[in-house]
Amino acid sequence: MAKEKLIKKQPFKDKIAIICGGSTGIGKATVREFVILGGSVCIIARRSDVLLNAAEDIKKELKHGSQFVDHISCDATDIEKLRPLLVSFIEKHGHPNYLINVVGYALPDYIENYTFEDFKQNMDINYYGQLAPTLILLPYFMKEKSGHIVFVSSVSGFLGVMGYAAYTPTKFAIVGLAEQLKTELSPYNINISVLYPPDTETPAFERENIKKPKECMIISERGGLLQPEQVAEPFIEGILKKKFYITPGEAKFLWKMKRLFPNLVNNILDKELRKARKQLGKN
């Protein structure tokens, strides 16, 4: 019922969102939700074929004549290439109201198997891939003294789960960036939000499972798996309510537990790892 009321209200009518990483998974589901609620979008992603298919699919959800679905094929980490493309978009469509950063990448493994380059690649995509669009659009938001910048972290942005040593620090970094900007940009009336999605069934998650350590697989299975739509709906609702922390599914409980009882949570994680190793016959 609440969703039906939102659709009728069209709260994003005449609003524009630039959504980076919006061609698949949580990103695409978020694009769909934004458009269903009346907004216009520009989807940014690297793979032009997947991007075009996503844009054509989302256009089926357009509700009124003033809406549009545009797209830009670009690596969000390439700030010099992305900047003129976003400037051109703004010249054509006007100042965006939202920047939603959903760019992300993970390749789990045992810590001893990671190289220094693996850590750099994770930071490049997961942190700089969200920072670059933010730095490009920030002057526009500050000049207008309005706007909403949204970042996507992860449950790994407040919990260190084995198997994600190269990924977890990047998601902590995103939270640090969001918290810094929330304070510093408050005089400019710019809202900041950060999403902490738990495990979600996406193409990226399927790729993760190929190399995921068996211990990590056992621990993750106990936590369940959300669908992209189950993340996107509370994500968009949280943005509408201007929430800073958005915690869908079990992320809300885990986030509260880590804040209130950090030692307990760390002990539970250690215990879960020991149980998983025992199950695998490891000492």
MARLUMLO-818158 format. One line per 2 residues: number of its first residue (from 1); for each residue y, z, x of N, C-alpha, C. Coordinates in nm, 3 decimals. Example, Ala and Ser with C-alpha at 12.3 -4.5 7.8 and 13.67 -1.06 7.14 Angstrom:
<pts>
1	-0.569/0.780/1.319/-0.450/0.780/1.230/-0.330/0.780/1.320 | -0.225/0.708/1.285/-0.106/0.714/1.367/0.003/0.787/1.290
</pts>
This chain:
<pts>
1	-0.121/0.000/0.083/0.000/0.000/0.000/0.126/0.000/0.087 | 0.127/0.083/0.190/0.243/0.090/0.279/0.270/-0.046/0.343
3	0.162/-0.115/0.383/0.176/-0.247/0.445/0.235/-0.346/0.346 | 0.189/-0.342/0.220/0.239/-0.432/0.117/0.389/-0.409/0.093
5	0.431/-0.283/0.095/0.573/-0.252/0.075/0.657/-0.306/0.190 | 0.604/-0.293/0.312/0.677/-0.345/0.428/0.692/-0.496/0.420
7	0.586/-0.564/0.379/0.591/-0.710/0.367/0.697/-0.751/0.266 | 0.705/-0.678/0.156/0.806/-0.709/0.055/0.947/-0.685/0.107
9	0.964/-0.581/0.186/1.097/-0.548/0.239/1.143/-0.645/0.347 | 1.047/-0.707/0.418/1.080/-0.798/0.528/1.180/-0.734/0.626
11	1.142/-0.622/0.687/1.236/-0.545/0.770/1.285/-0.619/0.894 | 1.213/-0.722/0.938/1.255/-0.797/1.058/1.327/-0.927/1.024
13	1.363/-0.945/0.896/1.432/-1.069/0.859/1.561/-1.084/0.939 | 1.582/-1.203/0.993/1.698/-1.236/1.076/1.697/-1.165/1.211
15	1.582/-1.108/1.248/1.566/-1.047/1.380/1.480/-1.137/1.469 | 1.507/-1.131/1.598/1.434/-1.214/1.695/1.368/-1.124/1.799
17	1.241/-1.152/1.826/1.168/-1.080/1.930/1.117/-1.178/2.034 | 1.136/-1.145/2.160/1.071/-1.215/2.269/0.949/-1.132/2.306
19	0.831/-1.191/2.295/0.706/-1.116/2.317/0.631/-1.179/2.433 | 0.628/-1.108/2.545/0.562/-1.157/2.666/0.415/-1.116/2.664
21	0.326/-1.211/2.690/0.184/-1.184/2.681/0.137/-1.188/2.537 | 0.196/-1.278/2.456/0.170/-1.279/2.313/0.074/-1.385/2.264
23	-0.006/-1.443/2.354/-0.092/-1.554/2.311/-0.233/-1.511/2.273 | -0.275/-1.390/2.315/-0.408/-1.342/2.283/-0.405/-1.191/2.260
25	-0.516/-1.137/2.209/-0.536/-0.994/2.201/-0.429/-0.916/2.127 | -0.391/-0.801/2.182/-0.290/-0.715/2.118/-0.157/-0.789/2.105
27	-0.124/-0.869/2.206/0.001/-0.944/2.203/0.010/-1.039/2.085 | -0.095/-1.117/2.063/-0.095/-1.212/1.951/-0.094/-1.139/1.818
29	-0.171/-1.031/1.807/-0.171/-0.953/1.683/-0.033/-0.895/1.655 | 0.039/-0.857/1.760/0.174/-0.804/1.745/0.270/-0.913/1.699
31	0.257/-1.031/1.758/0.338/-1.146/1.715/0.317/-1.171/1.566 | 0.192/-1.172/1.524/0.160/-1.198/1.383/0.225/-1.093/1.291
33	0.215/-0.966/1.329/0.274/-0.859/1.248/0.425/-0.876/1.237 | 0.489/-0.909/1.348/0.635/-0.924/1.349/0.677/-1.038/1.256
35	0.604/-1.148/1.260/0.636/-1.264/1.176/0.607/-1.235/1.029 | 0.495/-1.171/1.001/0.461/-1.135/0.863/0.571/-1.049/0.800
37	0.635/-0.967/0.882/0.741/-0.878/0.832/0.879/-0.942/0.841 | 0.881/-1.076/0.857/1.005/-1.151/0.841/1.078/-1.194/0.965
39	1.028/-1.156/1.084/1.099/-1.186/1.208/1.067/-1.320/1.268 | 1.151/-1.363/1.361/1.128/-1.483/1.441/1.087/-1.442/1.581
41	1.007/-1.526/1.646/0.953/-1.486/1.777/0.959/-1.599/1.878 | 0.966/-1.558/2.003/0.941/-1.647/2.116/0.826/-1.587/2.193
43	0.716/-1.659/2.200/0.598/-1.612/2.270/0.600/-1.663/2.413 | 0.579/-1.574/2.508/0.573/-1.613/2.649/0.433/-1.583/2.703
45	0.372/-1.684/2.766/0.240/-1.667/2.826/0.221/-1.775/2.932 | 0.123/-1.754/3.020/0.100/-1.846/3.131/0.028/-1.973/3.089
47	-0.081/-1.959/3.015/-0.168/-2.073/2.984/-0.113/-2.153/2.867 | -0.064/-2.273/2.895/0.007/-2.351/2.794/-0.081/-2.389/2.676
49	-0.210/-2.419/2.700/-0.297/-2.458/2.590/-0.322/-2.342/2.494 | -0.352/-2.225/2.549/-0.375/-2.107/2.466/-0.245/-2.068/2.394
51	-0.133/-2.079/2.464/-0.003/-2.046/2.408/0.030/-2.136/2.290 | 0.009/-2.266/2.306/0.040/-2.361/2.199/-0.047/-2.335/2.076
53	-0.175/-2.308/2.099/-0.265/-2.279/1.988/-0.221/-2.153/1.913 | -0.179/-2.052/1.990/-0.133/-1.927/1.928/-0.007/-1.952/1.844
55	0.086/-2.028/1.899/0.211/-2.056/1.828/0.184/-2.130/1.698 | 0.096/-2.231/1.703/0.064/-2.307/1.582/-0.004/-2.219/1.478
57	-0.088/-2.129/1.523/-0.157/-2.038/1.433/-0.059/-1.942/1.366 | 0.033/-1.888/1.444/0.129/-1.791/1.392/0.226/-1.858/1.294
59	0.256/-1.984/1.314/0.350/-2.054/1.224/0.302/-2.053/1.080 | 0.173/-2.036/1.059/0.117/-2.031/0.923/0.165/-1.907/0.849
61	0.216/-1.808/0.922/0.260/-1.682/0.862/0.408/-1.680/0.828 | 0.481/-1.788/0.857/0.625/-1.791/0.831/0.653/-1.769/0.683
63	0.751/-1.683/0.654/0.779/-1.643/0.516/0.902/-1.709/0.456 | 0.999/-1.747/0.537/1.122/-1.804/0.483/1.182/-1.904/0.580
65	1.275/-1.982/0.532/1.327/-2.096/0.607/1.398/-2.064/0.735 | 1.457/-1.945/0.746/1.532/-1.912/0.867/1.442/-1.866/0.982
67	1.314/-1.842/0.954/1.221/-1.798/1.058/1.181/-1.912/1.150 | 1.145/-1.876/1.274/1.091/-1.975/1.366/0.991/-1.909/1.461
69	0.904/-1.989/1.515/0.813/-1.947/1.622/0.834/-2.041/1.738 | 0.888/-1.992/1.847/0.911/-2.071/1.967/0.816/-2.019/2.075
71	0.805/-2.094/2.184/0.717/-2.047/2.292/0.766/-2.099/2.427 | 0.736/-2.021/2.530/0.771/-2.056/2.667/0.647/-2.035/2.753
73	0.605/-2.138/2.823/0.492/-2.127/2.914/0.545/-2.091/3.053 | 0.518/-1.967/3.094/0.569/-1.920/3.223/0.497/-1.792/3.262
75	0.480/-1.773/3.391/0.428/-1.648/3.444/0.541/-1.545/3.438 | 0.520/-1.437/3.363/0.626/-1.336/3.346/0.664/-1.266/3.475
77	0.582/-1.276/3.578/0.615/-1.213/3.706/0.711/-1.298/3.789 | 0.727/-1.426/3.751/0.812/-1.519/3.827/0.953/-1.514/3.770
79	1.032/-1.419/3.816/1.163/-1.395/3.757/1.258/-1.514/3.776 | 1.248/-1.584/3.888/1.338/-1.696/3.912/1.307/-1.815/3.821
81	1.182/-1.835/3.789/1.145/-1.942/3.697/1.172/-1.901/3.552 | 1.147/-1.775/3.521/1.161/-1.728/3.384/1.307/-1.718/3.341
83	1.396/-1.679/3.433/1.536/-1.654/3.397/1.602/-1.773/3.327 | 1.601/-1.895/3.387/1.668/-2.007/3.318/1.603/-2.042/3.185
85	1.473/-2.020/3.173/1.405/-2.050/3.046/1.451/-1.956/2.936 | 1.469/-1.828/2.970/1.518/-1.731/2.870/1.665/-1.754/2.839
87	1.743/-1.789/2.940/1.884/-1.820/2.916/1.897/-1.938/2.821 | 1.814/-2.039/2.843/1.814/-2.156/2.755/1.775/-2.119/2.612
89	1.677/-2.031/2.600/1.636/-1.985/2.467/1.751/-1.914/2.396 | 1.820/-1.827/2.468/1.931/-1.751/2.409/2.045/-1.844/2.369
91	2.072/-1.944/2.450/2.176/-2.041/2.415/2.142/-2.116/2.287 | 2.014/-2.136/2.264/1.968/-2.210/2.146/1.960/-2.122/2.022
93	1.906/-2.001/2.038/1.875/-1.917/1.921/1.962/-1.793/1.908 | 2.034/-1.758/2.012/2.115/-1.638/2.006/2.047/-1.519/2.071
95	2.118/-1.406/2.068/2.075/-1.283/2.134/1.951/-1.225/2.067 | 1.843/-1.199/2.143/1.724/-1.137/2.082/1.750/-0.990/2.049
97	1.680/-0.942/1.949/1.691/-0.801/1.910/1.586/-0.714/1.976 | 1.473/-0.777/2.011/1.361/-0.704/2.069/1.305/-0.780/2.190
99	1.268/-0.703/2.291/1.183/-0.753/2.399/1.057/-0.668/2.396 | 0.943/-0.732/2.372/0.816/-0.660/2.365/0.727/-0.710/2.478
101	0.703/-0.623/2.576/0.625/-0.658/2.695/0.479/-0.619/2.676 | 0.392/-0.717/2.662/0.250/-0.689/2.643/0.167/-0.745/2.759
103	0.234/-0.788/2.864/0.164/-0.845/2.980/0.076/-0.738/3.045 | -0.048/-0.774/3.075/-0.137/-0.677/3.137/-0.263/-0.741/3.192
105	-0.326/-0.670/3.284/-0.445/-0.722/3.353/-0.523/-0.604/3.410 | -0.655/-0.612/3.401/-0.738/-0.507/3.462/-0.869/-0.569/3.510
107	-0.913/-0.527/3.625/-1.042/-0.567/3.677/-1.106/-0.441/3.737 | -1.179/-0.365/3.654/-1.235/-0.239/3.702/-1.341/-0.258/3.810
109	-1.354/-0.158/3.896/-1.453/-0.164/4.003/-1.459/-0.024/4.066 | -1.553/-0.007/4.155/-1.559/0.117/4.233/-1.447/0.114/4.336
111	-1.390/0.230/4.364/-1.275/0.239/4.453/-1.304/0.176/4.589 | -1.428/0.192/4.639/-1.460/0.141/4.772/-1.467/-0.011/4.777
113	-1.471/-0.075/4.660/-1.479/-0.221/4.655/-1.342/-0.288/4.647 | -1.239/-0.211/4.614/-1.105/-0.268/4.602/-1.046/-0.297/4.740
115	-0.970/-0.404/4.746/-0.891/-0.435/4.866/-0.745/-0.398/4.839 | -0.667/-0.396/4.943/-0.524/-0.370/4.927/-0.461/-0.477/4.838
117	-0.510/-0.601/4.849/-0.457/-0.710/4.767/-0.486/-0.688/4.619 | -0.598/-0.624/4.587/-0.628/-0.593/4.447/-0.523/-0.501/4.388
119	-0.483/-0.400/4.466/-0.380/-0.307/4.420/-0.247/-0.380/4.400 | -0.214/-0.469/4.492/-0.089/-0.545/4.482/-0.090/-0.636/4.360
121	-0.204/-0.701/4.334/-0.213/-0.792/4.220/-0.198/-0.716/4.088 | -0.261/-0.600/4.079/-0.246/-0.520/3.959/-0.101/-0.478/3.937
123	-0.034/-0.435/4.044/0.105/-0.394/4.032/0.194/-0.513/3.996 | 0.165/-0.627/4.055/0.245/-0.746/4.030/0.241/-0.785/3.883
125	0.121/-0.785/3.825/0.106/-0.828/3.685/0.148/-0.717/3.589 | 0.093/-0.598/3.607/0.111/-0.493/3.507/0.248/-0.427/3.510
127	0.308/-0.419/3.628/0.440/-0.357/3.638/0.551/-0.462/3.644 | 0.545/-0.547/3.747/0.651/-0.646/3.761/0.650/-0.750/3.650
129	0.533/-0.773/3.589/0.525/-0.865/3.476/0.596/-0.813/3.353 | 0.619/-0.682/3.346/0.699/-0.625/3.237/0.843/-0.597/3.282
131	0.858/-0.571/3.411/0.992/-0.545/3.464/1.079/-0.670/3.468 | 1.023/-0.783/3.510/1.102/-0.905/3.527/1.172/-0.949/3.397
133	1.101/-0.963/3.284/1.171/-0.999/3.160/1.276/-0.895/3.121 | 1.247/-0.768/3.149/1.342/-0.662/3.117/1.472/-0.678/3.195
135	1.461/-0.705/3.325/1.581/-0.721/3.408/1.662/-0.843/3.366 | 1.593/-0.949/3.321/1.663/-1.069/3.277/1.743/-1.044/3.149
137	1.683/-0.974/3.053/1.747/-0.956/2.922/1.837/-0.834/2.914 | 1.822/-0.742/3.007/1.898/-0.618/3.002/2.050/-0.640/2.994
139	2.108/-0.731/3.072/2.253/-0.752/3.062/2.299/-0.793/2.922 | 2.215/-0.870/2.852/2.251/-0.912/2.716/2.249/-0.792/2.622
141	2.147/-0.709/2.631/2.139/-0.590/2.547/2.255/-0.494/2.576 | 2.286/-0.478/2.704/2.394/-0.385/2.742/2.529/-0.436/2.695
143	2.551/-0.566/2.703/2.677/-0.624/2.658/2.695/-0.605/2.508 | 2.586/-0.625/2.433/2.592/-0.612/2.287/2.584/-0.466/2.241
145	2.544/-0.378/2.333/2.518/-0.237/2.299/2.422/-0.224/2.181 | 2.315/-0.299/2.191/2.209/-0.294/2.091/2.084/-0.357/2.148
147	1.971/-0.333/2.082/1.846/-0.393/2.126/1.736/-0.289/2.139 | 1.616/-0.339/2.155/1.499/-0.252/2.163/1.403/-0.313/2.265
149	1.375/-0.239/2.372/1.283/-0.285/2.476/1.155/-0.205/2.465 | 1.043/-0.277/2.460/0.914/-0.213/2.437/0.820/-0.246/2.553
151	0.751/-0.144/2.602/0.653/-0.160/2.710/0.514/-0.124/2.659 | 0.414/-0.182/2.722/0.276/-0.147/2.691/0.213/-0.081/2.813
153	0.180/0.045/2.800/0.106/0.117/2.902/-0.041/0.115/2.862 | -0.104/0.231/2.855/-0.247/0.241/2.824/-0.281/0.389/2.819
155	-0.396/0.422/2.763/-0.446/0.558/2.778/-0.457/0.590/2.927 | -0.480/0.486/3.008/-0.482/0.504/3.154/-0.344/0.531/3.211
157	-0.243/0.531/3.126/-0.108/0.567/3.169/-0.085/0.716/3.169 | -0.184/0.793/3.120/-0.175/0.939/3.133/-0.309/1.003/3.168
159	-0.416/0.921/3.174/-0.548/0.971/3.214/-0.603/0.886/3.328 | -0.659/0.951/3.428/-0.723/0.878/3.537/-0.872/0.866/3.511
161	-0.915/0.752/3.462/-1.056/0.729/3.431/-1.121/0.651/3.546 | -1.239/0.694/3.591/-1.303/0.628/3.704/-1.325/0.480/3.675
163	-1.314/0.401/3.781/-1.332/0.257/3.768/-1.201/0.180/3.759 | -1.090/0.252/3.742/-0.961/0.185/3.722/-0.857/0.227/3.826
165	-0.902/0.245/3.949/-0.811/0.296/4.053/-0.696/0.202/4.083 | -0.717/0.071/4.067/-0.609/-0.025/4.093/-0.519/-0.045/3.971
167	-0.570/-0.012/3.855/-0.501/-0.037/3.727/-0.418/0.084/3.684 | -0.478/0.202/3.690/-0.414/0.323/3.638/-0.275/0.349/3.696
169	-0.253/0.339/3.828/-0.119/0.366/3.881/-0.012/0.274/3.823 | -0.049/0.151/3.790/0.049/0.056/3.734/0.092/0.099/3.595
171	-0.001/0.159/3.520/0.031/0.202/3.384/0.112/0.332/3.386 | 0.089/0.416/3.485/0.176/0.533/3.506/0.317/0.484/3.541
173	0.325/0.379/3.622/0.456/0.326/3.664/0.535/0.275/3.544 | 0.467/0.210/3.451/0.534/0.159/3.331/0.593/0.274/3.251
175	0.519/0.383/3.240/0.569/0.501/3.168/0.693/0.557/3.238 | 0.689/0.564/3.370/0.805/0.611/3.445/0.928/0.525/3.422
177	0.907/0.394/3.420/1.017/0.301/3.394/1.073/0.323/3.254 | 0.985/0.335/3.156/1.028/0.354/3.018/1.108/0.484/3.003
179	1.059/0.592/3.064/1.128/0.720/3.052/1.264/0.716/3.122 | 1.272/0.647/3.234/1.400/0.634/3.304/1.501/0.555/3.220
181	1.456/0.442/3.165/1.547/0.359/3.086/1.589/0.428/2.957 | 1.499/0.506/2.898/1.534/0.576/2.774/1.657/0.663/2.794
183	1.662/0.731/2.907/1.776/0.817/2.936/1.899/0.736/2.977 | 1.880/0.646/3.071/1.995/0.576/3.129/2.062/0.480/3.032
185	1.986/0.425/2.938/2.042/0.326/2.846/2.086/0.386/2.713 | 2.071/0.516/2.697/2.110/0.579/2.571/2.258/0.557/2.537
187	2.351/0.554/2.633/2.491/0.527/2.597/2.513/0.386/2.543 | 2.417/0.296/2.566/2.430/0.157/2.522/2.357/0.131/2.390
189	2.306/0.237/2.328/2.238/0.223/2.199/2.116/0.130/2.207 | 2.051/0.130/2.323/1.930/0.049/2.342/1.809/0.140/2.326
191	1.722/0.105/2.233/1.602/0.184/2.208/1.491/0.143/2.304 | 1.409/0.239/2.340/1.295/0.215/2.428/1.169/0.272/2.361
193	1.061/0.197/2.369/0.931/0.245/2.321/0.824/0.212/2.424 | 0.718/0.292/2.425/0.604/0.263/2.512/0.475/0.286/2.434
195	0.387/0.188/2.436/0.260/0.192/2.364/0.149/0.236/2.457 | 0.062/0.324/2.406/-0.055/0.369/2.480/-0.183/0.327/2.406
197	-0.225/0.202/2.416/-0.345/0.162/2.343/-0.472/0.215/2.409 | -0.570/0.258/2.328/-0.702/0.291/2.382/-0.781/0.161/2.400
199	-0.909/0.171/2.432/-0.990/0.050/2.448/-0.982/-0.036/2.322 | -0.955/-0.165/2.343/-0.937/-0.259/2.233/-1.017/-0.385/2.261
201	-1.081/-0.437/2.158/-1.168/-0.555/2.175/-1.083/-0.682/2.185 | -1.056/-0.723/2.307/-0.975/-0.842/2.335/-1.048/-0.927/2.438
203	-1.005/-1.053/2.457/-1.065/-1.135/2.564/-1.054/-1.068/2.701 | -0.943/-0.999/2.725/-0.925/-0.930/2.853/-1.026/-0.817/2.869
205	-1.052/-0.745/2.760/-1.148/-0.635/2.766/-1.289/-0.688/2.792 | -1.321/-0.803/2.734/-1.452/-0.864/2.759/-1.467/-0.901/2.907
207	-1.358/-0.948/2.968/-1.363/-0.981/3.111/-1.380/-0.854/3.195 | -1.316/-0.747/3.152/-1.329/-0.620/3.223/-1.474/-0.574/3.229
209	-1.546/-0.592/3.120/-1.682/-0.541/3.110/-1.778/-0.610/3.207 | -1.740/-0.726/3.259/-1.826/-0.798/3.352/-1.845/-0.719/3.482
211	-1.737/-0.658/3.531/-1.744/-0.585/3.659/-1.730/-0.434/3.642 | -1.721/-0.386/3.520/-1.697/-0.245/3.498/-1.812/-0.161/3.555
213	-1.783/-0.058/3.635/-1.889/0.031/3.684/-1.969/0.089/3.568 | -2.100/0.107/3.589/-2.186/0.154/3.481/-2.144/0.292/3.430
215	-2.098/0.378/3.521/-2.051/0.509/3.478/-1.932/0.495/3.382 | -1.841/0.406/3.417/-1.724/0.382/3.334/-1.765/0.326/3.197
217	-1.863/0.239/3.196/-1.912/0.181/3.072/-1.966/0.290/2.980 | -2.043/0.383/3.037/-2.102/0.492/2.958/-1.992/0.581/2.899
219	-1.895/0.616/2.982/-1.786/0.702/2.937/-1.703/0.632/2.830 | -1.674/0.505/2.848/-1.591/0.429/2.754/-1.658/0.414/2.618
221	-1.790/0.395/2.619/-1.862/0.375/2.494/-1.851/0.495/2.402 | -1.833/0.613/2.458/-1.822/0.734/2.377/-1.688/0.742/2.306
223	-1.592/0.663/2.352/-1.459/0.670/2.294/-1.433/0.572/2.182 | -1.523/0.477/2.157/-1.503/0.379/2.051/-1.417/0.262/2.096
225	-1.399/0.167/2.004/-1.328/0.043/2.037/-1.248/-0.001/1.915 | -1.117/-0.023/1.934/-1.031/-0.071/1.827/-1.022/-0.223/1.829
227	-0.987/-0.282/1.715/-0.955/-0.423/1.706/-0.806/-0.442/1.733 | -0.763/-0.558/1.781/-0.620/-0.579/1.809/-0.529/-0.546/1.691
229	-0.574/-0.579/1.570/-0.494/-0.553/1.452/-0.476/-0.402/1.427 | -0.576/-0.324/1.466/-0.568/-0.179/1.450/-0.469/-0.116/1.547
231	-0.436/-0.189/1.651/-0.333/-0.144/1.745/-0.197/-0.201/1.704 | -0.194/-0.328/1.665/-0.067/-0.395/1.636/0.006/-0.334/1.516
233	-0.068/-0.294/1.413/-0.001/-0.240/1.294/0.074/-0.109/1.325 | 0.008/-0.008/1.384/0.086/0.113/1.419/0.190/0.086/1.528
235	0.164/-0.013/1.611/0.261/-0.052/1.714/0.391/-0.097/1.649 | 0.380/-0.190/1.555/0.499/-0.241/1.487/0.565/-0.133/1.402
237	0.485/-0.050/1.336/0.541/0.060/1.258/0.619/0.156/1.348 | 0.564/0.183/1.466/0.632/0.270/1.561/0.764/0.211/1.608
239	0.765/0.080/1.629/0.889/0.013/1.670/0.993/0.023/1.559 | 0.951/0.001/1.435/1.043/0.011/1.322/1.103/0.152/1.311
241	1.021/0.252/1.341/1.067/0.391/1.334/1.138/0.436/1.462 | 1.149/0.343/1.559/1.215/0.370/1.686/1.150/0.486/1.762
243	1.017/0.494/1.751/0.944/0.595/1.825/0.944/0.562/1.973 | 0.952/0.665/2.056/0.940/0.641/2.200/0.794/0.628/2.239
245	0.713/0.729/2.206/0.570/0.724/2.234/0.496/0.671/2.111 | 0.419/0.565/2.129/0.339/0.509/2.020/0.193/0.519/2.061
247	0.115/0.596/1.986/-0.021/0.630/2.027/-0.121/0.599/1.916 | -0.171/0.476/1.910/-0.267/0.442/1.804/-0.406/0.500/1.829
249	-0.483/0.516/1.721/-0.621/0.560/1.734/-0.633/0.695/1.805 | -0.737/0.707/1.888/-0.762/0.833/1.957/-0.660/0.862/2.066
251	-0.575/0.765/2.099/-0.474/0.786/2.202/-0.382/0.904/2.167 | -0.354/0.922/2.038/-0.265/1.031/1.995/-0.325/1.167/2.031
253	-0.454/1.185/2.000/-0.521/1.311/2.030/-0.531/1.333/2.181 | -0.570/1.228/2.254/-0.585/1.240/2.399/-0.451/1.271/2.466
255	-0.346/1.206/2.420/-0.213/1.228/2.478/-0.169/1.373/2.459 | -0.190/1.425/2.338/-0.153/1.565/2.311/-0.236/1.661/2.395
257	-0.365/1.634/2.404/-0.452/1.721/2.483/-0.411/1.723/2.629 | -0.378/1.606/2.684/-0.340/1.600/2.826/-0.208/1.672/2.849
259	-0.116/1.664/2.753/0.011/1.732/2.766/-0.004/1.884/2.756 | -0.088/1.928/2.663/-0.100/2.072/2.636/-0.201/2.142/2.726
261	-0.311/2.070/2.756/-0.421/2.132/2.831/-0.468/2.040/2.945 | -0.382/2.012/3.042/-0.417/1.916/3.147/-0.540/1.954/3.227
263	-0.554/2.082/3.262/-0.671/2.124/3.341/-0.800/2.107/3.263 | -0.796/2.139/3.135/-0.913/2.122/3.050/-0.955/1.976/3.043
265	-0.858/1.888/3.023/-0.888/1.745/3.014/-0.946/1.694/3.145 | -0.890/1.735/3.256/-0.942/1.693/3.387/-1.085/1.742/3.408
267	-1.112/1.864/3.365/-1.248/1.918/3.377/-1.347/1.841/3.290 | -1.301/1.802/3.171/-1.388/1.724/3.081/-1.418/1.587/3.141
269	-1.318/1.525/3.200/-1.339/1.394/3.264/-1.439/1.405/3.378 | -1.426/1.511/3.458/-1.521/1.533/3.568/-1.662/1.554/3.514
271	-1.672/1.629/3.406/-1.803/1.657/3.345/-1.865/1.529/3.290 | -1.783/1.446/3.225/-1.833/1.320/3.169/-1.884/1.228/3.279
273	-1.816/1.227/3.392/-1.860/1.145/3.504/-1.992/1.196/3.560 | -2.005/1.327/3.573/-2.131/1.384/3.622/-2.247/1.350/3.529
275	-2.223/1.359/3.399/-2.328/1.326/3.301/-2.365/1.179/3.310 | -2.267/1.092/3.327/-2.295/0.949/3.338/-2.375/0.918/3.464
277	-2.338/0.980/3.575/-2.411/0.958/3.699/-2.554/1.010/3.690 | -2.572/1.123/3.623/-2.705/1.177/3.604/-2.791/1.082/3.520
279	-2.729/1.026/3.416/-2.799/0.931/3.331/-2.844/0.809/3.409 | -2.768/0.771/3.511/-2.799/0.656/3.594/-2.889/0.691/3.712
281	-2.923/0.819/3.725/-3.009/0.862/3.834/-2.937/0.877/3.966 | -2.805/0.900/3.958/-2.727/0.918/4.081/-2.699/1.066/4.102
283	-2.687/1.105/4.228/-2.658/1.245/4.262/-2.510/1.276/4.232
</pts>
